[in-house]
Amino acid sequence: MESGNLSAVTEFIFIGFPQPREGGLLYFFPLLFIYTFIVIGNLMIFFAVRLDTRLHNPMYNFISIFSFLEMWYTTATIPKMLSNLISSQKTISFTGCLLQMYFFHSLGNTEGAMLTVMAFDRYIAICNPLRYPTIMTPRLCAQLSAGSCIYGFLILLPEIVWISTLPFCGPNQIHQIFCDFTPLLNLACTDASVILVQDVIHALGILITGLIIPLSYIRVIVVILGIPSTEGRKKAFSTCAAHIAVFLLFFGSVALMYLRFSATYTTFWDTTIALTFSVLAPFFNPIIYSLRNKDMKDAIKKLLCSPKVFNIFSI
């Protein structure tokens, strides 16, 4: 095809959504409820940790940061999903698509790094309890948190900049419910194999992280089982159970989506899996962290009964 006949694509169309007349509104209200719950639930966890001095320790500090990230992680995609469910034109601009991919995956990478940091924290706390206060100092906690954010937001920046220079001349239909690398690169009017190699490298990074965390928790569980006191074992398990559950939800759904051959799934299953790690996993995280931990439940109750909460949400 001659370059003179090419026209640049300025917007993309999502084809994973039902039309309003096909029952789109039936999906809109449940998704709106889930998104509202995610935002309010994570805000409650964040402020409960920040305002309750009993929770001012590394473990809860990492949980509060993870909750803050989770709120923005879902905000990168769900509001646009809600808009598309009630709109007949399910489109997104080229710039909007790049920004959505960047923030969604950068926040996801940061969360993955934070889960690794949380696994390291529990490993030190249970396997080396006497050295824990000297190792997990406030300075190290701040460095680990900042390092996770820097890693998450810098690692994808070159790839996003590179994609922004690719020519897109049609078709412009994205076989997904939000912008993602593979569906978008399939629409490029040039060879994007180099970028796909970078995606493989990122996927390997996810795989390595997904192996480090369970190996850490296996070691933690072995140590816990060796604790002679039944009460001590229960307390140690309770501090790790929530982290393990969130890890399984997050990395399990991400692995299903990215650590596979795309040809083995249909658009329906791609959409279903995408909803799992972008909507359902974040929905369960506030429940896991609040219901599995007595200190967190007490802090949230204290927050809800405090006049400070009304000042926070009235800003």
VEXLUM-377526 format. One record per residue (C-alpha): residue number from 1; residue in three letters; x, y, z. Coordinates in steps of 0.001 Angstrom, whole numbers, always signed. Layout:
VEXLUM-377526
NUM Ala X Y Z;
...
end
This chain:
VEXLUM-377526
1 Met +0 +0 +0;
2 Glu +1377 +3407 -944;
3 Ser +1977 +5866 +1824;
4 Gly -148 +8465 +31;
5 Asn -3235 +6300 +492;
6 Leu -2722 +5892 +4248;
7 Ser -4733 +7959 +6700;
8 Ala -3637 +8260 +10304;
9 Val -5962 +6775 +12910;
10 Thr -6914 +9356 +15534;
11 Glu -9236 +7199 +17619;
12 Phe -9955 +3541 +18334;
13 Ile -13207 +1630 +18799;
14 Phe -13662 -990 +21530;
15 Ile -15661 -3980 +20316;
16 Gly -15740 -5908 +23597;
17 Phe -18724 -3969 +24947;
18 Pro -22437 -4695 +24439;
19 Gln -24510 -1923 +22891;
20 Pro -26977 -83 +25195;
21 Arg -29887 -1737 +23376;
22 Glu -28203 -5131 +23953;
23 Gly -28249 -4733 +27731;
24 Gly -25310 -2425 +28305;
25 Leu -27140 -703 +31165;
26 Leu -27438 -4043 +32967;
27 Tyr -23628 -4076 +33221;
28 Phe -23336 -353 +33986;
29 Phe -24910 -335 +37457;
30 Pro -23054 -3404 +38859;
31 Leu -19776 -1976 +37533;
32 Leu -20577 +1427 +39041;
33 Phe -21288 -228 +42399;
34 Ile -18029 -2209 +42248;
35 Tyr -15990 +879 +41353;
36 Thr -17588 +2926 +44144;
37 Phe -16901 +120 +46618;
38 Ile -13276 -148 +45482;
39 Val -12637 +3587 +45878;
40 Ile -14395 +3938 +49238;
41 Gly -12973 +666 +50602;
42 Asn -9389 +1537 +49717;
43 Leu -9766 +5102 +50990;
44 Met -11029 +3744 +54305;
45 Ile -8035 +1395 +54601;
46 Phe -5610 +4183 +53648;
47 Phe -6954 +6708 +56158;
48 Ala -7504 +4095 +58885;
49 Val -3800 +3240 +58758;
50 Arg -2707 +6865 +58572;
51 Leu -4905 +8045 +61478;
52 Asp -4515 +5099 +63871;
53 Thr -1146 +5171 +65616;
54 Arg -1464 +1457 +66479;
55 Leu -1033 +682 +62778;
56 His +2073 +2792 +62273;
57 Asn +4383 -94 +61392;
58 Pro +5890 -1347 +58106;
59 Met +3250 -3997 +57362;
60 Tyr +274 -1650 +57591;
61 Asn +2194 +1154 +55916;
62 Phe +2724 -1074 +52874;
63 Ile -950 -2102 +52930;
64 Ser -2045 +1537 +52930;
65 Ile +230 +2342 +49977;
66 Phe -1055 -708 +48099;
67 Ser -4655 +403 +48747;
68 Phe -3871 +3902 +47483;
69 Leu -2356 +2446 +44305;
70 Glu -5311 +98 +43857;
71 Met -7728 +3009 +43829;
72 Trp -5873 +4699 +40945;
73 Tyr -5232 +1367 +39205;
74 Thr -8973 +883 +38746;
75 Thr -9525 +4561 +37940;
76 Ala -7275 +4157 +34901;
77 Thr -9836 +1886 +33196;
78 Ile -13229 +1611 +34932;
79 Pro -14531 +5187 +34400;
80 Lys -13926 +4804 +30661;
81 Met -15627 +1389 +30762;
82 Leu -18664 +2977 +32430;
83 Ser -18764 +5691 +29789;
84 Asn -18582 +3150 +26976;
85 Leu -21373 +1023 +28452;
86 Ile -23905 +3854 +28110;
87 Ser -22533 +5333 +24891;
88 Ser -23231 +4179 +21377;
89 Gln -19775 +5415 +20324;
90 Lys -17330 +3264 +22260;
91 Thr -14231 +5147 +21257;
92 Ile -11009 +6466 +22755;
93 Ser -8508 +8881 +21244;
94 Phe -5026 +7727 +20312;
95 Thr -3483 +9865 +23056;
96 Gly -6089 +8667 +25550;
97 Cys -5323 +5064 +24634;
98 Leu -1589 +5551 +25231;
99 Leu -2213 +7283 +28570;
100 Gln -4619 +4560 +29684;
101 Met -2100 +1825 +28857;
102 Tyr +722 +3692 +30561;
103 Phe -1044 +4414 +33844;
104 Phe -2850 +1062 +34034;
105 His +281 -1017 +33497;
106 Ser +2577 +1308 +35453;
107 Leu +284 +1137 +38471;
108 Gly -15 -2629 +37987;
109 Asn +3782 -3006 +37892;
110 Thr +4065 -842 +41009;
111 Glu +1508 -3026 +42794;
112 Gly +3436 -6141 +41801;
113 Ala +6608 -4604 +43220;
114 Met +4760 -3636 +46414;
115 Leu +3487 -7202 +46822;
116 Thr +7100 -8358 +46568;
117 Val +8104 -5803 +49224;
118 Met +5253 -7007 +51460;
119 Ala +6418 -10614 +51060;
120 Phe +9953 -9520 +52017;
121 Asp +8562 -7702 +55056;
122 Arg +6660 -10784 +56280;
123 Tyr +9689 -12983 +55592;
124 Ile +11924 -10837 +57819;
125 Ala +9231 -10421 +60501;
126 Ile +8612 -14160 +60890;
127 Cys +11926 -15731 +59937;
128 Asn +14172 -13134 +61632;
129 Pro +11961 -11488 +64278;
130 Leu +14844 -10313 +66474;
131 Arg +16477 -8444 +63599;
132 Tyr +13200 -7123 +62146;
133 Pro +13258 -3691 +63903;
134 Thr +16835 -3043 +62813;
135 Ile +16279 -4200 +59211;
136 Met +12845 -2736 +58431;
137 Thr +13645 +800 +59498;
138 Pro +11430 +3740 +58436;
139 Arg +14172 +4792 +56036;
140 Leu +14261 +1384 +54315;
141 Cys +10453 +1238 +54157;
142 Ala +10377 +4642 +52458;
143 Gln +13110 +3561 +50032;
144 Leu +11297 +320 +49151;
145 Ser +8012 +2154 +48588;
146 Ala +9621 +4883 +46498;
147 Gly +11663 +2318 +44566;
148 Ser +8515 +345 +43706;
149 Cys +6859 +3478 +42327;
150 Ile +9927 +4565 +40358;
151 Tyr +10317 +1071 +38891;
152 Gly +6635 +817 +37995;
153 Phe +6420 +4172 +36237;
154 Leu +9779 +4167 +34463;
155 Ile +10010 +644 +33061;
156 Leu +7181 +1137 +30549;
157 Leu +7944 +4733 +29577;
158 Pro +10334 +3908 +26665;
159 Glu +7829 +1421 +25241;
160 Ile +4960 +3924 +25390;
161 Val +7083 +6597 +23718;
162 Trp +8069 +4101 +21007;
163 Ile +4454 +3077 +20375;
164 Ser +3480 +6746 +20041;
165 Thr +5751 +6972 +16979;
166 Leu +4219 +3962 +15181;
167 Pro +1905 +4549 +12216;
168 Phe -1728 +3435 +12623;
169 Cys -3659 +3575 +9363;
170 Gly -6605 +1256 +10038;
171 Pro -8468 -811 +10982;
172 Asn -9079 +874 +14332;
173 Gln -11104 -1755 +16235;
174 Ile -9567 -2919 +19528;
175 His -10647 -6421 +20539;
176 Gln -10739 -5594 +24236;
177 Ile -12597 -3440 +26786;
178 Phe -9614 -1166 +27441;
179 Cys -6379 -300 +25673;
180 Asp -3741 -2978 +25979;
181 Phe -427 -3573 +24280;
182 Thr -1086 -6632 +22138;
183 Pro -4533 -5582 +20758;
184 Leu -3140 -2127 +19942;
185 Leu +108 -3334 +18351;
186 Asn -1876 -5701 +16133;
187 Leu -3335 -2580 +14499;
188 Ala +7 -944 +13705;
189 Cys +846 -533 +10009;
190 Thr +4442 -1590 +10546;
191 Asp +6461 -4367 +12115;
192 Ala +6064 -4086 +15906;
193 Ser +7926 -7307 +16732;
194 Val +10651 -5428 +18642;
195 Ile +8054 -4021 +21031;
196 Leu +6453 -7448 +21345;
197 Val +9866 -8768 +22422;
198 Gln +9853 -6120 +25156;
199 Asp +6420 -7380 +26204;
200 Val +7876 -10878 +26531;
201 Ile +10660 -9481 +28721;
202 His +8073 -7748 +30912;
203 Ala +6082 -10974 +31094;
204 Leu +9219 -12790 +32253;
205 Gly +9614 -10118 +34917;
206 Ile +6069 -10846 +36085;
207 Leu +6864 -14570 +36100;
208 Ile +10044 -14086 +38140;
209 Thr +8215 -11877 +40644;
210 Gly +5418 -14413 +40763;
211 Leu +7978 -17074 +41720;
212 Ile +9885 -15018 +44301;
213 Ile +6776 -14234 +46349;
214 Pro +5467 -17820 +46776;
215 Leu +8985 -19082 +47555;
216 Ser +9194 -16457 +50322;
217 Tyr +5820 -17480 +51713;
218 Ile +6687 -21185 +51543;
219 Arg +9689 -20452 +53743;
220 Val +7467 -18359 +56045;
221 Ile +4903 -21168 +56332;
222 Val +7632 -23700 +57170;
223 Val +8839 -21428 +59988;
224 Ile +5259 -20869 +61216;
225 Leu +4600 -24605 +61377;
226 Gly +7654 -24914 +63626;
227 Ile +6255 -22482 +66207;
228 Pro +5366 -24578 +69286;
229 Ser +2539 -22323 +70485;
230 Thr -838 -22794 +68802;
231 Glu -1706 -19175 +69510;
232 Gly +1601 -18064 +68013;
233 Arg +955 -20061 +64834;
234 Lys -2526 -18589 +64474;
235 Lys -1251 -15037 +64902;
236 Ala +1572 -15570 +62398;
237 Phe -773 -17148 +59852;
238 Ser -3276 -14292 +60235;
239 Thr -650 -11707 +59262;
240 Cys +244 -13628 +56082;
241 Ala -3139 -14968 +54957;
242 Ala -4357 -11653 +53537;
243 His -1094 -11058 +51639;
244 Ile -1185 -14552 +50137;
245 Ala -4837 -14178 +49084;
246 Val -4180 -10815 +47394;
247 Phe -1081 -12242 +45685;
248 Leu -3062 -15192 +44290;
249 Leu -5825 -12890 +43008;
250 Phe -3462 -10375 +41442;
251 Phe -815 -12612 +39885;
252 Gly -3241 -15409 +39069;
253 Ser -5418 -13199 +36875;
254 Val -2440 -11355 +35366;
255 Ala -761 -14662 +34511;
256 Leu -3905 -15906 +32792;
257 Met -3971 -12777 +30659;
258 Tyr -330 -12341 +29704;
259 Leu +1604 -15572 +30280;
260 Arg -159 -17519 +27552;
261 Phe -519 -17813 +23789;
262 Ser -3139 -15304 +22651;
263 Ala -4411 -17678 +19982;
264 Thr -5756 -20056 +22602;
265 Tyr -8430 -17593 +23786;
266 Thr -11462 -16020 +22176;
267 Thr -12494 -12399 +22547;
268 Phe -15073 -13498 +25139;
269 Trp -12433 -15136 +27346;
270 Asp -10016 -12241 +26855;
271 Thr -12735 -9886 +28072;
272 Thr -13634 -12139 +30991;
273 Ile -10022 -12449 +32150;
274 Ala -9456 -8719 +31670;
275 Leu -12453 -8015 +33920;
276 Thr -11033 -10410 +36505;
277 Phe -7727 -8601 +37045;
278 Ser -8950 -5050 +36334;
279 Val -12250 -5167 +38275;
280 Leu -12898 -8291 +40360;
281 Ala -9465 -8651 +41987;
282 Pro -9441 -5004 +43163;
283 Phe -13019 -5486 +44420;
284 Phe -12001 -8299 +46774;
285 Asn -8804 -6702 +48073;
286 Pro -10453 -4269 +50551;
287 Ile -12625 -7132 +51813;
288 Ile -9602 -9378 +52345;
289 Tyr -7558 -6750 +54172;
290 Ser -10423 -5568 +56377;
291 Leu -12136 -8847 +57261;
292 Arg -9024 -10979 +57810;
293 Asn -7396 -8599 +60286;
294 Lys -8812 -7607 +63671;
295 Asp -6576 -4542 +64051;
296 Met -7673 -3269 +60644;
297 Lys -11352 -3841 +61459;
298 Asp -10983 -1965 +64727;
299 Ala -9187 +914 +62986;
300 Ile -11913 +1181 +60322;
301 Lys -14641 +1171 +62995;
302 Lys -12763 +3871 +64861;
303 Leu -12426 +5878 +61649;
304 Leu -16143 +5613 +60838;
305 Cys -17071 +6746 +64341;
306 Ser -14654 +9661 +64276;
307 Pro -15610 +13185 +63150;
308 Lys -12313 +13217 +61207;
309 Val -13843 +11002 +58540;
310 Phe -16437 +13627 +57677;
311 Asn -13728 +16273 +57414;
312 Ile -11723 +14011 +55091;
313 Phe -14543 +13300 +52639;
314 Ser -15860 +16886 +52717;
315 Ile -12600 +18263 +51286;
end
